[in-house]
Amino acid sequence: MTGIGYHPAFLEHRTGPRHPENPQRLTAIMRRLEASNLLEKLHSLEAAPASREAITAVHTPSYMADIEDQCNTGRMFRPDDDTVASPGTFTAACLAAGTCLAAADAVLQGKVRNAFCPVRPPGHHALPDHAMGFCFFNNVAITARHLQKVHGLSRIAIVDWDVHHGNGTQDIFLQDPSVFYFSIHQFPLYPGSGRASETGEGPGRNFTLNIPLRSGAGDAEAERAFHQELRPAMDRFKPEFLLVSAGFDGHRDDPLGGLVMTADGYANLTRQVMEMADKHCEGRLVSILEGGYNLEALAASVEAHIRILLD
């Protein structure tokens, strides 16, 4: 069974009528899953907001307190030029992280085989001490630390296929050999990181693998990178749990990127990561929504992703 981690409180993170990262993204996904009769096949995961301890395993306490304080003013604000917050943002961000933790717990407890978390705000640009690129708390990083601290796992792999490089996730684990970070992304593109030469630092050297793609690359190039680069890396690392930063903004119809991937391409990437999870970690896999800003393309890509998770 595949779990789904969704809560209507995610819609209370308001960003304004013209912001690309808006509540309609999740509304489109959930409507598509219902219309395709997939929602009834998914196990709904109950979640509570992530604890301060869980969030501050990745983010500084002062940063977390600052976001909470600003949200409590009742006004909208901008932590950076691209990122907008509203009074409901802190609650939504804590619940987004908590939903991902609940999904990981459910997989380890055998309640579900794998899970997809359509959460917002997204997370992979968020750094320990500041918001960035629509992101507040780094959901995938918080989940990785939870798996280690609470469940005692030693090796976590994060696969990021968002069109934008997950600079926050990379920076958090840059010197950490217990977390392997892999990213395919368009380059050059925001945020400007993700060169192939970025492989980690100190004890974390060679535990980061970036595969930058040029504008115009699509399904074939992404699938080749997974087959030729990611699979051998997973054979060496042997993860105990696999997390996916599942951004669908590499789709050919997305307004914020220049890749030309399709929903079928995302299905094929999903199939590959499932095979790796089956080989190395008893199928343990949780995917977490990142980007995707064309509503139709996003919904179609998520549907394709979930159909493979259910296989």
N, C-alpha and C positions, 0 to 999 in steps of 0.2 A: 504494500500500500504506500502511496505517496501522500505526504502531509502538505498542507498549505497554511501559511501563517499570515493572516490578514485581520485587520481591525479597522472599523470606520473612523477611529480617532486619527488614523494617518491622514485623513482628509482635512483635519483641522489645522494642519500645517499649511498656512495660506501664504501665497507668494505674489499675489496680484494677477490681474487679468491677462497680462501679456508675457508673463514669465514662462519659459518652456517647461520648467519643473513644477507642475501644478497638479491639483487633485484629480483632474480629468484623466491623468495617466492611469491611475488605479481604477477609476470608474470604467474606463475602456477595457482594461484587462478583465475585471470581474464580470462585466457584461458578456464579453467574448467567451469566457469559460462557462458561463451559465447557458448561453445560446448554443454552444457546441456540446452540451451535456457532459462536460468534463468536471464541472464543479461537484456534481453529485458523486463522482468517483474518488474524490479527494477527501482525506481525513483532516477535518478542521482542527487546528492546534490552538489551544488556549494559552494565553501568555499574560504575564504581568510586566510592568516596566522593569527594565534592568536595574539592579541595585547600584548605588553609588560605588560600592566596592568593585563591581564588575566593570563599570564605565571607567573608573579611575585606575584600573589596571592598564589602561591604554592612554587615557587623557589626564591632564593635570587637574587636581581638585579646583584650583582657582579658575581654570577655563570653564569647567562644568558649572561652577557657581555663577560665573559671569553670564552664561547663556540663560540660566534659570532666572537670575535677577532681571535681565533685560526683558525676558518674556513676561515676567510678573508686572512690568510697568503698564501692560495693556496696549502697547503701541507696536507697530511694525518697525523693524530696524534692519540694517544691512551690516553684517559682520565683515563683508568685503564687497567689492563692486558687483560681483555676480550673484551673491547669495543673499536671499531675503528671508527674514524670520517674522513670525507673528506671535500673538499670545499663546497659541496652541502648539508652537514648535517644540518647546522643551518636552512637553508630555508626549508628543508624537515621536520625538527622537529617542526618548527613553524607552517607549513601548516598541519602537522599531528594533532597537538593540535587544530588548527582552524577548521579542518574538523569535529572533534568530537563535537566541540561547535556548528557548523552548524547543525549537526545531532540532537543534543539535542533541538536546537531552532525549527527545522522542526517538531519534535515530539510534542512539546508544542504548536506550532501554528496549529497543525492539518493537516499539509501538508502530513505527513506520519504517519503510526501507530507506526512503530518501525524502526530501522536502524542498519546497520552493516557497520563498518568503517575498511576496510583493509588498515591500515596505517603502515608506518614505518618511522623512528625507533620506536620500541615499547617503553613502558613507565613504567611498574609497579615496576621495580627495582630502578628507578631514585629517589634520595633523594633531599631534598631542595637545597643542596649546592654542589652536585657532581653527575656525571654520574656513572652508574654501570650496569653490566650485559646486555650489548647491548643497554641500555636505556639512554636517554638524558633528555627529559621533560616527566613528568608523566601525560600522556594523560587523564587517567581516573580521577585522582585527580583534574586536571585543569578543567575538565568538571563538576565534582561535585561542585567545588567552583563557577563556572559560574552559575550553576543552582540556587545556593543560593544567590549570589551577584546580579545577573542580573534579575533573575526571581522570587526571593523571596521565594523559596521553603525551607522548614525547615528540612526535613528528606530525606536523600539520602542513598540508599543501594548500595553497590558495591559487586558483586559476582565474585570471581576470581577462574577460574578452570584451570589455567596454571599448568603444572607439577611442576614448581618452585614457591616457596612462594613469594608473592608480598611484599617484605620487605619495599620497598619505600612507597607504598600506606599505609601499616599498620602504619609505623612510622609517616607519615604526619597526620593521623587522630587518633593517639593513645590516645590522651586526649580529643577527640571531640565527644560528644554524639549525634551530629546532623548527623554524617555519620556512618553507620553500615558497617563494613568490614567483609566479610565471605570468607574463602579460603579453598579449598581442594587442596592438593599438595602432592607430594612424600616427605617423610621424613625418614631418613636424605638425603639431597640433597642440592646443591647450592640454596640459599646463607647461609643455616644453621639455618635460623629462621623459625618460624611457628609452634612452639610447642603448644599443646592444652592448656598449662598453660598461654599462651600469650593472655590475654583477654581485654587489654586496661589498661590505667592508669588514676588515678584521676577521673575527671568527665566522662572520656571515658571508665571507667571500665565496662565490660560486653557489650560493643558495638563493640568488636572484637571477632570473632569466627573462630578458626582454627581447621580443621579436617585433621590431617596428615595421609597419607596413606603409607603403606609399599610397597616396590618394589614388583611387581607382582599383585598388586590390579588392578581392571579393572572396567568395566561398572557397575556391580552389587554393588560394594562397593561405587562408586561415587553416583549412584542413591539412595542408601540407606541413605547416608549422606545428600543428598538434601531433601529426604522425612522426615527423622527422626530428623534432626538437623536444616536445613535451613528453612523449612516451619514454624515450631513453632516460630523460631526467627523472621521471617517476620510478623507473626501474632501479635507478641508483639510490634515490631518496627513500623509497618504500614508505609512503605516508600511512599513518594510522587513521586519518580522516581527511576528506577532500572537501574544501569549500570553494564555491564558485562566485565570483563577483560578476553577476550576469547582467551586463549592460547590453541593450539591443539597439544602440545608436550607431552601430556599424551598418545597419540596414541601408539599402540603396536609396530609400525614400526619406531617410532622416535628415532634418534640416541643419543639424549641428556637426555633421561629419562628412567625409568624402570617400568612405569605403562603399562598396556596392554589394554587400552581403544580402542574402535572402533568408526567409523563414526556414526554408529547407536547409540552408547552410548552418543555421543555428541548431537545427535538429541533428545534423551530422556531428557538430561539435559536442552536443549533449551526449550523443551515442558514444563518442570517444572517451569523454571523461567518465561515463558510467562503466565502460570497459576497464579503465584504469582503476576505478574505485573497486570494482569486483575483483580485480587481480590482486590489489594490495591491501585493501582495508574492509573486506566483507561488504562491499557496496555502500559503505557509509559516505553519504554525500548530501550536502545542503547547499542550495543555490539561493543567492540573495540579489534582489533587483538593484541595479545601479541606474544607468541611463536608458534612453529611448524616448524620443520626443515627437515622433509622428504617431498619432494615436492608433491608426489602422495598422501600421507596420509593427508597432510595439505589441498590440494585442495578438496579431497573427504570429509573431515570433514567440511570444510567451506560450501560445497554444501549441505550437510545434515543439517547443522545449518540454512542456508538460506531457505531451503525448509520448515522448521518448522516455521520460522519467517513469511513466506508468507501465512501460513494456516489461 
